[in-house]
């Protein structure tokens, strides 16, 4: 049963990562890394496909080996946080506009303190 749960979670994470390509506040690579983790416990072929993927494979390997995020990845994440904060400040009413600010401060500081790949 746990293999099926890992497989389903892997597909959900992969889907969220795909949506994250389009939405600025939703990250892509962390969901892809989570999908690889889940597929490693449920379906080795899907895991291999992600680890060897030209766009995501290097990020997954860097995270697994050193817990590292590339400088370009860090900059992209922080830029996405900034865009999300600006959109929220212009369009969301208070206090809801502060939720992306809090997410950006917490998530951004954690991302920035990770080793660089």
PyMOL commands that set and color helices and strands:
alter all, ss='L'
color gray80, all
select helices_A, chain A and resi 2-22+29-40+44-51+57-66+71-91+97-112
alter helices_A, ss='H'
color red, helices_A
select strands_A, chain A and resi 68-69+115-116
alter strands_A, ss='S'
color yellow, strands_A
deselect
rebuild
show_as cartoon
